[in-house]
Amino acid sequence: MRRTTGTTMQELGIMPHIIKKCLNQKTEDKIMETYQRAALIHEQKAAFEKLGQYLMLLKQRKDD
């Protein structure tokens, strides 16, 4: 599920650093991990909403 979510978010144009936050992943860049500590809550919310809208569209297409 995590891989599919990450891939789908990427295909929807969501920035990689936001996807990492959504998936609760750490970055390999220790300097960035140390100094860039923002939770990016609004960006994560927008990403999950975009994903949800996409999934609802897929469901609607399937039901038709």
PDBQT receptor file of N, H, CA, C and O in Angstrom, charges set to zero:
ATOM      1  N   MET A   1       0.819  -1.191   0.000  1.00  0.00    +0.000 N 
ATOM      2  CA  MET A   1       0.000   0.000   0.000  1.00  0.00    +0.000 C 
ATOM      3  C   MET A   1       0.866   1.261   0.000  1.00  0.00    +0.000 C 
ATOM      4  O   MET A   1       0.560   2.231  -0.692  1.00  0.00    +0.000 OA
ATOM      5  N   ARG A   2       1.947   1.239   0.779  1.00  0.00    +0.000 N 
ATOM      6  H   ARG A   2       2.196   0.450   1.341  1.00  0.00    +0.000 HD
ATOM      7  CA  ARG A   2       2.806   2.422   0.852  1.00  0.00    +0.000 C 
ATOM      8  C   ARG A   2       3.447   2.707  -0.498  1.00  0.00    +0.000 C 
ATOM      9  O   ARG A   2       3.521   3.861  -0.920  1.00  0.00    +0.000 OA
ATOM     10  N   ARG A   3       3.903   1.680  -1.168  1.00  0.00    +0.000 N 
ATOM     11  H   ARG A   3       3.843   0.743  -0.826  1.00  0.00    +0.000 HD
ATOM     12  CA  ARG A   3       4.550   1.874  -2.465  1.00  0.00    +0.000 C 
ATOM     13  C   ARG A   3       3.543   2.393  -3.490  1.00  0.00    +0.000 C 
ATOM     14  O   ARG A   3       3.843   3.306  -4.259  1.00  0.00    +0.000 OA
ATOM     15  N   THR A   4       2.353   1.806  -3.496  1.00  0.00    +0.000 N 
ATOM     16  H   THR A   4       2.109   1.064  -2.871  1.00  0.00    +0.000 HD
ATOM     17  CA  THR A   4       1.320   2.245  -4.425  1.00  0.00    +0.000 C 
ATOM     18  C   THR A   4       0.908   3.686  -4.127  1.00  0.00    +0.000 C 
ATOM     19  O   THR A   4       0.722   4.483  -5.046  1.00  0.00    +0.000 OA
ATOM     20  N   THR A   5       0.766   4.018  -2.851  1.00  0.00    +0.000 N 
ATOM     21  H   THR A   5       0.917   3.370  -2.104  1.00  0.00    +0.000 HD
ATOM     22  CA  THR A   5       0.419   5.383  -2.467  1.00  0.00    +0.000 C 
ATOM     23  C   THR A   5       1.492   6.358  -2.930  1.00  0.00    +0.000 C 
ATOM     24  O   THR A   5       1.184   7.393  -3.521  1.00  0.00    +0.000 OA
ATOM     25  N   GLY A   6       2.752   6.028  -2.661  1.00  0.00    +0.000 N 
ATOM     26  H   GLY A   6       3.002   5.187  -2.181  1.00  0.00    +0.000 HD
ATOM     27  CA  GLY A   6       3.854   6.895  -3.064  1.00  0.00    +0.000 C 
ATOM     28  C   GLY A   6       3.913   7.084  -4.571  1.00  0.00    +0.000 C 
ATOM     29  O   GLY A   6       4.103   8.199  -5.057  1.00  0.00    +0.000 OA
ATOM     30  N   THR A   7       3.752   6.008  -5.300  1.00  0.00    +0.000 N 
ATOM     31  H   THR A   7       3.598   5.102  -4.905  1.00  0.00    +0.000 HD
ATOM     32  CA  THR A   7       3.794   6.074  -6.757  1.00  0.00    +0.000 C 
ATOM     33  C   THR A   7       2.628   6.892  -7.303  1.00  0.00    +0.000 C 
ATOM     34  O   THR A   7       2.806   7.718  -8.199  1.00  0.00    +0.000 OA
ATOM     35  N   THR A   8       1.443   6.660  -6.761  1.00  0.00    +0.000 N 
ATOM     36  H   THR A   8       1.299   5.990  -6.033  1.00  0.00    +0.000 HD
ATOM     37  CA  THR A   8       0.266   7.388  -7.224  1.00  0.00    +0.000 C 
ATOM     38  C   THR A   8       0.397   8.873  -6.921  1.00  0.00    +0.000 C 
ATOM     39  O   THR A   8       0.077   9.711  -7.764  1.00  0.00    +0.000 OA
ATOM     40  N   MET A   9       0.868   9.204  -5.722  1.00  0.00    +0.000 N 
ATOM     41  H   MET A   9       1.128   8.523  -5.037  1.00  0.00    +0.000 HD
ATOM     42  CA  MET A   9       1.067  10.615  -5.377  1.00  0.00    +0.000 C 
ATOM     43  C   MET A   9       2.067  11.265  -6.332  1.00  0.00    +0.000 C 
ATOM     44  O   MET A   9       1.874  12.404  -6.758  1.00  0.00    +0.000 OA
ATOM     45  N   GLN A  10       3.123  10.545  -6.663  1.00  0.00    +0.000 N 
ATOM     46  H   GLN A  10       3.279   9.620  -6.317  1.00  0.00    +0.000 HD
ATOM     47  CA  GLN A  10       4.115  11.067  -7.598  1.00  0.00    +0.000 C 
ATOM     48  C   GLN A  10       3.468  11.306  -8.963  1.00  0.00    +0.000 C 
ATOM     49  O   GLN A  10       3.708  12.340  -9.587  1.00  0.00    +0.000 OA
ATOM     50  N   GLU A  11       2.658  10.368  -9.428  1.00  0.00    +0.000 N 
ATOM     51  H   GLU A  11       2.463   9.528  -8.921  1.00  0.00    +0.000 HD
ATOM     52  CA  GLU A  11       1.979  10.516 -10.708  1.00  0.00    +0.000 C 
ATOM     53  C   GLU A  11       0.994  11.681 -10.697  1.00  0.00    +0.000 C 
ATOM     54  O   GLU A  11       0.705  12.257 -11.745  1.00  0.00    +0.000 OA
ATOM     55  N   LEU A  12       0.478  12.030  -9.518  1.00  0.00    +0.000 N 
ATOM     56  H   LEU A  12       0.713  11.562  -8.666  1.00  0.00    +0.000 HD
ATOM     57  CA  LEU A  12      -0.443  13.153  -9.387  1.00  0.00    +0.000 C 
ATOM     58  C   LEU A  12       0.284  14.487  -9.279  1.00  0.00    +0.000 C 
ATOM     59  O   LEU A  12      -0.349  15.539  -9.188  1.00  0.00    +0.000 OA
ATOM     60  N   GLY A  13       1.611  14.443  -9.290  1.00  0.00    +0.000 N 
ATOM     61  H   GLY A  13       2.125  13.589  -9.364  1.00  0.00    +0.000 HD
ATOM     62  CA  GLY A  13       2.395  15.672  -9.286  1.00  0.00    +0.000 C 
ATOM     63  C   GLY A  13       2.772  16.190  -7.907  1.00  0.00    +0.000 C 
ATOM     64  O   GLY A  13       3.204  17.335  -7.774  1.00  0.00    +0.000 OA
ATOM     65  N   ILE A  14       2.616  15.373  -6.890  1.00  0.00    +0.000 N 
ATOM     66  H   ILE A  14       2.265  14.443  -6.998  1.00  0.00    +0.000 HD
ATOM     67  CA  ILE A  14       2.978  15.784  -5.532  1.00  0.00    +0.000 C 
ATOM     68  C   ILE A  14       4.496  15.683  -5.387  1.00  0.00    +0.000 C 
ATOM     69  O   ILE A  14       5.118  14.717  -5.829  1.00  0.00    +0.000 OA
ATOM     70  N   MET A  15       5.068  16.699  -4.760  1.00  0.00    +0.000 N 
ATOM     71  H   MET A  15       4.563  17.484  -4.402  1.00  0.00    +0.000 HD
ATOM     72  CA  MET A  15       6.522  16.776  -4.627  1.00  0.00    +0.000 C 
ATOM     73  C   MET A  15       7.061  15.628  -3.763  1.00  0.00    +0.000 C 
ATOM     74  O   MET A  15       6.425  15.236  -2.785  1.00  0.00    +0.000 OA
ATOM     75  N   PRO A  16       8.229  15.094  -4.122  1.00  0.00    +0.000 N 
ATOM     76  CA  PRO A  16       8.791  13.950  -3.395  1.00  0.00    +0.000 C 
ATOM     77  C   PRO A  16       8.959  14.172  -1.891  1.00  0.00    +0.000 C 
ATOM     78  O   PRO A  16       8.721  13.252  -1.109  1.00  0.00    +0.000 OA
ATOM     79  N   HIS A  17       9.363  15.372  -1.475  1.00  0.00    +0.000 N 
ATOM     80  H   HIS A  17       9.556  16.119  -2.111  1.00  0.00    +0.000 HD
ATOM     81  CA  HIS A  17       9.556  15.584  -0.039  1.00  0.00    +0.000 C 
ATOM     82  C   HIS A  17       8.228  15.578   0.717  1.00  0.00    +0.000 C 
ATOM     83  O   HIS A  17       8.202  15.254   1.904  1.00  0.00    +0.000 OA
ATOM     84  N   ILE A  18       7.134  15.929   0.056  1.00  0.00    +0.000 N 
ATOM     85  H   ILE A  18       7.156  16.192  -0.908  1.00  0.00    +0.000 HD
ATOM     86  CA  ILE A  18       5.813  15.855   0.681  1.00  0.00    +0.000 C 
ATOM     87  C   ILE A  18       5.373  14.392   0.766  1.00  0.00    +0.000 C 
ATOM     88  O   ILE A  18       4.798  13.972   1.770  1.00  0.00    +0.000 OA
ATOM     89  N   ILE A  19       5.639  13.630  -0.273  1.00  0.00    +0.000 N 
ATOM     90  H   ILE A  19       6.106  13.972  -1.088  1.00  0.00    +0.000 HD
ATOM     91  CA  ILE A  19       5.307  12.199  -0.262  1.00  0.00    +0.000 C 
ATOM     92  C   ILE A  19       6.031  11.510   0.888  1.00  0.00    +0.000 C 
ATOM     93  O   ILE A  19       5.436  10.700   1.599  1.00  0.00    +0.000 OA
ATOM     94  N   LYS A  20       7.313  11.827   1.076  1.00  0.00    +0.000 N 
ATOM     95  H   LYS A  20       7.796  12.486   0.498  1.00  0.00    +0.000 HD
ATOM     96  CA  LYS A  20       8.074  11.230   2.175  1.00  0.00    +0.000 C 
ATOM     97  C   LYS A  20       7.443  11.546   3.517  1.00  0.00    +0.000 C 
ATOM     98  O   LYS A  20       7.361  10.680   4.389  1.00  0.00    +0.000 OA
ATOM     99  N   LYS A  21       6.992  12.793   3.689  1.00  0.00    +0.000 N 
ATOM    100  H   LYS A  21       7.059  13.496   2.981  1.00  0.00    +0.000 HD
ATOM    101  CA  LYS A  21       6.329  13.176   4.938  1.00  0.00    +0.000 C 
ATOM    102  C   LYS A  21       5.025  12.404   5.112  1.00  0.00    +0.000 C 
ATOM    103  O   LYS A  21       4.722  11.933   6.208  1.00  0.00    +0.000 OA
ATOM    104  N   CYS A  22       4.251  12.273   4.032  1.00  0.00    +0.000 N 
ATOM    105  H   CYS A  22       4.498  12.655   3.141  1.00  0.00    +0.000 HD
ATOM    106  CA  CYS A  22       2.986  11.547   4.099  1.00  0.00    +0.000 C 
ATOM    107  C   CYS A  22       3.198  10.083   4.482  1.00  0.00    +0.000 C 
ATOM    108  O   CYS A  22       2.394   9.502   5.210  1.00  0.00    +0.000 OA
ATOM    109  N   LEU A  23       4.267   9.503   3.995  1.00  0.00    +0.000 N 
ATOM    110  H   LEU A  23       4.921   9.975   3.403  1.00  0.00    +0.000 HD
ATOM    111  CA  LEU A  23       4.560   8.098   4.268  1.00  0.00    +0.000 C 
ATOM    112  C   LEU A  23       5.401   7.918   5.535  1.00  0.00    +0.000 C 
ATOM    113  O   LEU A  23       5.787   6.802   5.883  1.00  0.00    +0.000 OA
ATOM    114  N   ASN A  24       5.676   9.030   6.215  1.00  0.00    +0.000 N 
ATOM    115  H   ASN A  24       5.362   9.936   5.932  1.00  0.00    +0.000 HD
ATOM    116  CA  ASN A  24       6.464   9.021   7.445  1.00  0.00    +0.000 C 
ATOM    117  C   ASN A  24       7.844   8.398   7.223  1.00  0.00    +0.000 C 
ATOM    118  O   ASN A  24       8.331   7.623   8.047  1.00  0.00    +0.000 OA
ATOM    119  N   GLN A  25       8.459   8.750   6.101  1.00  0.00    +0.000 N 
ATOM    120  H   GLN A  25       8.064   9.379   5.431  1.00  0.00    +0.000 HD
ATOM    121  CA  GLN A  25       9.794   8.250   5.781  1.00  0.00    +0.000 C 
ATOM    122  C   GLN A  25      10.842   9.294   6.119  1.00  0.00    +0.000 C 
ATOM    123  O   GLN A  25      10.586  10.497   6.053  1.00  0.00    +0.000 OA
ATOM    124  N   LYS A  26      11.998   8.830   6.475  1.00  0.00    +0.000 N 
ATOM    125  H   LYS A  26      12.206   7.853   6.529  1.00  0.00    +0.000 HD
ATOM    126  CA  LYS A  26      13.125   9.730   6.706  1.00  0.00    +0.000 C 
ATOM    127  C   LYS A  26      13.898   9.872   5.400  1.00  0.00    +0.000 C 
ATOM    128  O   LYS A  26      13.865   8.994   4.539  1.00  0.00    +0.000 OA
ATOM    129  N   THR A  27      14.588  10.989   5.277  1.00  0.00    +0.000 N 
ATOM    130  H   THR A  27      14.615  11.703   5.977  1.00  0.00    +0.000 HD
ATOM    131  CA  THR A  27      15.413  11.216   4.102  1.00  0.00    +0.000 C 
ATOM    132  C   THR A  27      16.826  10.701   4.371  1.00  0.00    +0.000 C 
ATOM    133  O   THR A  27      17.258  10.604   5.520  1.00  0.00    +0.000 OA
ATOM    134  N   GLU A  28      17.527  10.377   3.306  1.00  0.00    +0.000 N 
ATOM    135  H   GLU A  28      17.176  10.456   2.373  1.00  0.00    +0.000 HD
ATOM    136  CA  GLU A  28      18.905   9.912   3.449  1.00  0.00    +0.000 C 
ATOM    137  C   GLU A  28      19.857  11.074   3.740  1.00  0.00    +0.000 C 
ATOM    138  O   GLU A  28      20.978  10.871   4.206  1.00  0.00    +0.000 OA
ATOM    139  N   ASP A  29      19.395  12.285   3.461  1.00  0.00    +0.000 N 
ATOM    140  H   ASP A  29      18.484  12.450   3.083  1.00  0.00    +0.000 HD
ATOM    141  CA  ASP A  29      20.213  13.484   3.646  1.00  0.00    +0.000 C 
ATOM    142  C   ASP A  29      20.156  13.919   5.109  1.00  0.00    +0.000 C 
ATOM    143  O   ASP A  29      19.178  14.528   5.543  1.00  0.00    +0.000 OA
ATOM    144  N   LYS A  30      21.202  13.605   5.861  1.00  0.00    +0.000 N 
ATOM    145  H   LYS A  30      21.996  13.110   5.507  1.00  0.00    +0.000 HD
ATOM    146  CA  LYS A  30      21.226  13.881   7.304  1.00  0.00    +0.000 C 
ATOM    147  C   LYS A  30      21.183  15.379   7.605  1.00  0.00    +0.000 C 
ATOM    148  O   LYS A  30      20.604  15.788   8.612  1.00  0.00    +0.000 OA
ATOM    149  N   ILE A  31      21.781  16.190   6.757  1.00  0.00    +0.000 N 
ATOM    150  H   ILE A  31      22.252  15.858   5.939  1.00  0.00    +0.000 HD
ATOM    151  CA  ILE A  31      21.761  17.644   6.983  1.00  0.00    +0.000 C 
ATOM    152  C   ILE A  31      20.340  18.163   6.825  1.00  0.00    +0.000 C 
ATOM    153  O   ILE A  31      19.864  18.933   7.659  1.00  0.00    +0.000 OA
ATOM    154  N   MET A  32      19.665  17.751   5.768  1.00  0.00    +0.000 N 
ATOM    155  H   MET A  32      20.052  17.126   5.090  1.00  0.00    +0.000 HD
ATOM    156  CA  MET A  32      18.288  18.171   5.559  1.00  0.00    +0.000 C 
ATOM    157  C   MET A  32      17.404  17.660   6.702  1.00  0.00    +0.000 C 
ATOM    158  O   MET A  32      16.542  18.388   7.192  1.00  0.00    +0.000 OA
ATOM    159  N   GLU A  33      17.613  16.437   7.116  1.00  0.00    +0.000 N 
ATOM    160  H   GLU A  33      18.314  15.845   6.718  1.00  0.00    +0.000 HD
ATOM    161  CA  GLU A  33      16.830  15.843   8.209  1.00  0.00    +0.000 C 
ATOM    162  C   GLU A  33      17.025  16.623   9.512  1.00  0.00    +0.000 C 
ATOM    163  O   GLU A  33      16.096  16.757  10.309  1.00  0.00    +0.000 OA
ATOM    164  N   THR A  34      18.226  17.130   9.717  1.00  0.00    +0.000 N 
ATOM    165  H   THR A  34      18.980  17.021   9.069  1.00  0.00    +0.000 HD
ATOM    166  CA  THR A  34      18.540  17.866  10.937  1.00  0.00    +0.000 C 
ATOM    167  C   THR A  34      17.965  19.273  10.929  1.00  0.00    +0.000 C 
ATOM    168  O   THR A  34      17.435  19.721  11.946  1.00  0.00    +0.000 OA
ATOM    169  N   TYR A  35      18.055  19.975   9.818  1.00  0.00    +0.000 N 
ATOM    170  H   TYR A  35      18.485  19.611   8.992  1.00  0.00    +0.000 HD
ATOM    171  CA  TYR A  35      17.732  21.392   9.799  1.00  0.00    +0.000 C 
ATOM    172  C   TYR A  35      16.349  21.726   9.230  1.00  0.00    +0.000 C 
ATOM    173  O   TYR A  35      15.809  22.793   9.523  1.00  0.00    +0.000 OA
ATOM    174  N   GLN A  36      15.782  20.849   8.437  1.00  0.00    +0.000 N 
ATOM    175  H   GLN A  36      16.221  19.982   8.199  1.00  0.00    +0.000 HD
ATOM    176  CA  GLN A  36      14.458  21.127   7.861  1.00  0.00    +0.000 C 
ATOM    177  C   GLN A  36      13.436  20.255   8.574  1.00  0.00    +0.000 C 
ATOM    178  O   GLN A  36      13.142  19.140   8.145  1.00  0.00    +0.000 OA
ATOM    179  N   ARG A  37      12.901  20.781   9.669  1.00  0.00    +0.000 N 
ATOM    180  H   ARG A  37      13.140  21.687  10.018  1.00  0.00    +0.000 HD
ATOM    181  CA  ARG A  37      12.067  19.997  10.570  1.00  0.00    +0.000 C 
ATOM    182  C   ARG A  37      10.567  20.303  10.464  1.00  0.00    +0.000 C 
ATOM    183  O   ARG A  37       9.783  19.797  11.267  1.00  0.00    +0.000 OA
ATOM    184  N   ALA A  38      10.163  21.108   9.502  1.00  0.00    +0.000 N 
ATOM    185  H   ALA A  38      10.800  21.519   8.850  1.00  0.00    +0.000 HD
ATOM    186  CA  ALA A  38       8.750  21.472   9.377  1.00  0.00    +0.000 C 
ATOM    187  C   ALA A  38       7.889  20.234   9.136  1.00  0.00    +0.000 C 
ATOM    188  O   ALA A  38       8.276  19.334   8.390  1.00  0.00    +0.000 OA
ATOM    189  N   ALA A  39       6.742  20.197   9.762  1.00  0.00    +0.000 N 
ATOM    190  H   ALA A  39       6.428  20.928  10.368  1.00  0.00    +0.000 HD
ATOM    191  CA  ALA A  39       5.824  19.060   9.613  1.00  0.00    +0.000 C 
ATOM    192  C   ALA A  39       5.090  19.089   8.277  1.00  0.00    +0.000 C 
ATOM    193  O   ALA A  39       4.642  18.052   7.789  1.00  0.00    +0.000 OA
ATOM    194  N   LEU A  40       4.966  20.288   7.678  1.00  0.00    +0.000 N 
ATOM    195  H   LEU A  40       5.330  21.131   8.074  1.00  0.00    +0.000 HD
ATOM    196  CA  LEU A  40       4.278  20.447   6.391  1.00  0.00    +0.000 C 
ATOM    197  C   LEU A  40       2.866  19.866   6.424  1.00  0.00    +0.000 C 
ATOM    198  O   LEU A  40       2.436  19.187   5.491  1.00  0.00    +0.000 OA
ATOM    199  N   ILE A  41       2.158  20.146   7.512  1.00  0.00    +0.000 N 
ATOM    200  H   ILE A  41       2.508  20.697   8.269  1.00  0.00    +0.000 HD
ATOM    201  CA  ILE A  41       0.821  19.597   7.717  1.00  0.00    +0.000 C 
ATOM    202  C   ILE A  41      -0.150  19.999   6.602  1.00  0.00    +0.000 C 
ATOM    203  O   ILE A  41      -0.896  19.159   6.098  1.00  0.00    +0.000 OA
ATOM    204  N   HIS A  42      -0.143  21.273   6.218  1.00  0.00    +0.000 N 
ATOM    205  H   HIS A  42       0.463  21.955   6.627  1.00  0.00    +0.000 HD
ATOM    206  CA  HIS A  42      -1.069  21.725   5.171  1.00  0.00    +0.000 C 
ATOM    207  C   HIS A  42      -0.763  21.047   3.835  1.00  0.00    +0.000 C 
ATOM    208  O   HIS A  42      -1.674  20.686   3.090  1.00  0.00    +0.000 OA
ATOM    209  N   GLU A  43       0.512  20.881   3.545  1.00  0.00    +0.000 N 
ATOM    210  H   GLU A  43       1.253  21.174   4.150  1.00  0.00    +0.000 HD
ATOM    211  CA  GLU A  43       0.915  20.233   2.300  1.00  0.00    +0.000 C 
ATOM    212  C   GLU A  43       0.540  18.754   2.310  1.00  0.00    +0.000 C 
ATOM    213  O   GLU A  43       0.107  18.209   1.295  1.00  0.00    +0.000 OA
ATOM    214  N   GLN A  44       0.710  18.104   3.472  1.00  0.00    +0.000 N 
ATOM    215  H   GLN A  44       1.062  18.547   4.297  1.00  0.00    +0.000 HD
ATOM    216  CA  GLN A  44       0.331  16.699   3.588  1.00  0.00    +0.000 C 
ATOM    217  C   GLN A  44      -1.180  16.539   3.424  1.00  0.00    +0.000 C 
ATOM    218  O   GLN A  44      -1.642  15.624   2.743  1.00  0.00    +0.000 OA
ATOM    219  N   LYS A  45      -1.937  17.426   4.044  1.00  0.00    +0.000 N 
ATOM    220  H   LYS A  45      -1.561  18.169   4.598  1.00  0.00    +0.000 HD
ATOM    221  CA  LYS A  45      -3.396  17.374   3.934  1.00  0.00    +0.000 C 
ATOM    222  C   LYS A  45      -3.818  17.523   2.476  1.00  0.00    +0.000 C 
ATOM    223  O   LYS A  45      -4.672  16.780   1.990  1.00  0.00    +0.000 OA
ATOM    224  N   ALA A  46      -3.219  18.480   1.787  1.00  0.00    +0.000 N 
ATOM    225  H   ALA A  46      -2.526  19.084   2.181  1.00  0.00    +0.000 HD
ATOM    226  CA  ALA A  46      -3.546  18.694   0.371  1.00  0.00    +0.000 C 
ATOM    227  C   ALA A  46      -3.192  17.459  -0.460  1.00  0.00    +0.000 C 
ATOM    228  O   ALA A  46      -3.935  17.088  -1.369  1.00  0.00    +0.000 OA
ATOM    229  N   ALA A  47      -2.070  16.831  -0.152  1.00  0.00    +0.000 N 
ATOM    230  H   ALA A  47      -1.467  17.133   0.586  1.00  0.00    +0.000 HD
ATOM    231  CA  ALA A  47      -1.655  15.638  -0.888  1.00  0.00    +0.000 C 
ATOM    232  C   ALA A  47      -2.640  14.494  -0.675  1.00  0.00    +0.000 C 
ATOM    233  O   ALA A  47      -3.015  13.810  -1.628  1.00  0.00    +0.000 OA
ATOM    234  N   PHE A  48      -3.062  14.281   0.581  1.00  0.00    +0.000 N 
ATOM    235  H   PHE A  48      -2.758  14.837   1.355  1.00  0.00    +0.000 HD
ATOM    236  CA  PHE A  48      -4.017  13.210   0.855  1.00  0.00    +0.000 C 
ATOM    237  C   PHE A  48      -5.386  13.520   0.241  1.00  0.00    +0.000 C 
ATOM    238  O   PHE A  48      -6.078  12.607  -0.208  1.00  0.00    +0.000 OA
ATOM    239  N   GLU A  49      -5.780  14.785   0.217  1.00  0.00    +0.000 N 
ATOM    240  H   GLU A  49      -5.217  15.527   0.582  1.00  0.00    +0.000 HD
ATOM    241  CA  GLU A  49      -7.039  15.145  -0.421  1.00  0.00    +0.000 C 
ATOM    242  C   GLU A  49      -6.983  14.895  -1.927  1.00  0.00    +0.000 C 
ATOM    243  O   GLU A  49      -7.947  14.409  -2.519  1.00  0.00    +0.000 OA
ATOM    244  N   LYS A  50      -5.868  15.227  -2.530  1.00  0.00    +0.000 N 
ATOM    245  H   LYS A  50      -5.085  15.622  -2.050  1.00  0.00    +0.000 HD
ATOM    246  CA  LYS A  50      -5.697  14.990  -3.969  1.00  0.00    +0.000 C 
ATOM    247  C   LYS A  50      -5.742  13.489  -4.261  1.00  0.00    +0.000 C 
ATOM    248  O   LYS A  50      -6.368  13.061  -5.231  1.00  0.00    +0.000 OA
ATOM    249  N   LEU A  51      -5.085  12.701  -3.430  1.00  0.00    +0.000 N 
ATOM    250  H   LEU A  51      -4.577  13.049  -2.642  1.00  0.00    +0.000 HD
ATOM    251  CA  LEU A  51      -5.112  11.252  -3.587  1.00  0.00    +0.000 C 
ATOM    252  C   LEU A  51      -6.531  10.725  -3.413  1.00  0.00    +0.000 C 
ATOM    253  O   LEU A  51      -6.979   9.879  -4.188  1.00  0.00    +0.000 OA
ATOM    254  N   GLY A  52      -7.240  11.217  -2.402  1.00  0.00    +0.000 N 
ATOM    255  H   GLY A  52      -6.876  11.904  -1.773  1.00  0.00    +0.000 HD
ATOM    256  CA  GLY A  52      -8.616  10.784  -2.162  1.00  0.00    +0.000 C 
ATOM    257  C   GLY A  52      -9.533  11.098  -3.326  1.00  0.00    +0.000 C 
ATOM    258  O   GLY A  52     -10.367  10.274  -3.702  1.00  0.00    +0.000 OA
ATOM    259  N   GLN A  53      -9.387  12.288  -3.902  1.00  0.00    +0.000 N 
ATOM    260  H   GLN A  53      -8.710  12.958  -3.597  1.00  0.00    +0.000 HD
ATOM    261  CA  GLN A  53     -10.209  12.661  -5.061  1.00  0.00    +0.000 C 
ATOM    262  C   GLN A  53      -9.933  11.728  -6.233  1.00  0.00    +0.000 C 
ATOM    263  O   GLN A  53     -10.853  11.312  -6.939  1.00  0.00    +0.000 OA
ATOM    264  N   TYR A  54      -8.656  11.402  -6.433  1.00  0.00    +0.000 N 
ATOM    265  H   TYR A  54      -7.909  11.740  -5.860  1.00  0.00    +0.000 HD
ATOM    266  CA  TYR A  54      -8.278  10.503  -7.518  1.00  0.00    +0.000 C 
ATOM    267  C   TYR A  54      -8.882   9.114  -7.302  1.00  0.00    +0.000 C 
ATOM    268  O   TYR A  54      -9.400   8.510  -8.241  1.00  0.00    +0.000 OA
ATOM    269  N   LEU A  55      -8.816   8.612  -6.080  1.00  0.00    +0.000 N 
ATOM    270  H   LEU A  55      -8.395   9.103  -5.317  1.00  0.00    +0.000 HD
ATOM    271  CA  LEU A  55      -9.360   7.290  -5.781  1.00  0.00    +0.000 C 
ATOM    272  C   LEU A  55     -10.882   7.271  -5.942  1.00  0.00    +0.000 C 
ATOM    273  O   LEU A  55     -11.444   6.284  -6.417  1.00  0.00    +0.000 OA
ATOM    274  N   MET A  56     -11.540   8.350  -5.552  1.00  0.00    +0.000 N 
ATOM    275  H   MET A  56     -11.084   9.151  -5.166  1.00  0.00    +0.000 HD
ATOM    276  CA  MET A  56     -12.995   8.430  -5.739  1.00  0.00    +0.000 C 
ATOM    277  C   MET A  56     -13.341   8.429  -7.228  1.00  0.00    +0.000 C 
ATOM    278  O   MET A  56     -14.328   7.814  -7.632  1.00  0.00    +0.000 OA
ATOM    279  N   LEU A  57     -12.541   9.111  -8.043  1.00  0.00    +0.000 N 
ATOM    280  H   LEU A  57     -11.739   9.610  -7.715  1.00  0.00    +0.000 HD
ATOM    281  CA  LEU A  57     -12.764   9.110  -9.482  1.00  0.00    +0.000 C 
ATOM    282  C   LEU A  57     -12.625   7.703 -10.058  1.00  0.00    +0.000 C 
ATOM    283  O   LEU A  57     -13.420   7.287 -10.901  1.00  0.00    +0.000 OA
ATOM    284  N   LEU A  58     -11.603   6.973  -9.594  1.00  0.00    +0.000 N 
ATOM    285  H   LEU A  58     -10.957   7.311  -8.909  1.00  0.00    +0.000 HD
ATOM    286  CA  LEU A  58     -11.428   5.585 -10.046  1.00  0.00    +0.000 C 
ATOM    287  C   LEU A  58     -12.624   4.727  -9.662  1.00  0.00    +0.000 C 
ATOM    288  O   LEU A  58     -13.092   3.911 -10.456  1.00  0.00    +0.000 OA
ATOM    289  N   LYS A  59     -13.114   4.912  -8.449  1.00  0.00    +0.000 N 
ATOM    290  H   LYS A  59     -12.734   5.575  -7.803  1.00  0.00    +0.000 HD
ATOM    291  CA  LYS A  59     -14.273   4.144  -7.979  1.00  0.00    +0.000 C 
ATOM    292  C   LYS A  59     -15.499   4.457  -8.832  1.00  0.00    +0.000 C 
ATOM    293  O   LYS A  59     -16.235   3.549  -9.218  1.00  0.00    +0.000 OA
ATOM    294  N   GLN A  60     -15.720   5.731  -9.124  1.00  0.00    +0.000 N 
ATOM    295  H   GLN A  60     -15.122   6.469  -8.810  1.00  0.00    +0.000 HD
ATOM    296  CA  GLN A  60     -16.866   6.130  -9.950  1.00  0.00    +0.000 C 
ATOM    297  C   GLN A  60     -16.793   5.502 -11.332  1.00  0.00    +0.000 C 
ATOM    298  O   GLN A  60     -17.798   5.043 -11.874  1.00  0.00    +0.000 OA
ATOM    299  N   ARG A  61     -15.599   5.488 -11.891  1.00  0.00    +0.000 N 
ATOM    300  H   ARG A  61     -14.782   5.861 -11.451  1.00  0.00    +0.000 HD
ATOM    301  CA  ARG A  61     -15.428   4.877 -13.224  1.00  0.00    +0.000 C 
ATOM    302  C   ARG A  61     -15.729   3.386 -13.184  1.00  0.00    +0.000 C 
ATOM    303  O   ARG A  61     -16.315   2.836 -14.116  1.00  0.00    +0.000 OA
ATOM    304  N   LYS A  62     -15.323   2.740 -12.099  1.00  0.00    +0.000 N 
ATOM    305  H   LYS A  62     -14.847   3.187 -11.342  1.00  0.00    +0.000 HD
ATOM    306  CA  LYS A  62     -15.552   1.313 -11.955  1.00  0.00    +0.000 C 
ATOM    307  C   LYS A  62     -17.046   1.020 -11.820  1.00  0.00    +0.000 C 
ATOM    308  O   LYS A  62     -17.545   0.032 -12.358  1.00  0.00    +0.000 OA
ATOM    309  N   ASP A  63     -17.751   1.890 -11.097  1.00  0.00    +0.000 N 
ATOM    310  H   ASP A  63     -17.346   2.692 -10.660  1.00  0.00    +0.000 HD
ATOM    311  CA  ASP A  63     -19.184   1.700 -10.863  1.00  0.00    +0.000 C 
ATOM    312  C   ASP A  63     -20.016   1.958 -12.117  1.00  0.00    +0.000 C 
ATOM    313  O   ASP A  63     -21.134   1.456 -12.236  1.00  0.00    +0.000 OA
ATOM    314  N   ASP A  64     -19.477   2.734 -13.047  1.00  0.00    +0.000 N 
ATOM    315  H   ASP A  64     -18.569   3.142 -12.951  1.00  0.00    +0.000 HD
ATOM    316  CA  ASP A  64     -20.246   3.068 -14.265  1.00  0.00    +0.000 C 
ATOM    317  C   ASP A  64     -20.253   1.961 -15.275  1.00  0.00    +0.000 C 
ATOM    318  O   ASP A  64     -20.855   2.101 -16.340  1.00  0.00    +0.000 OA
TER     319      ASP A  64
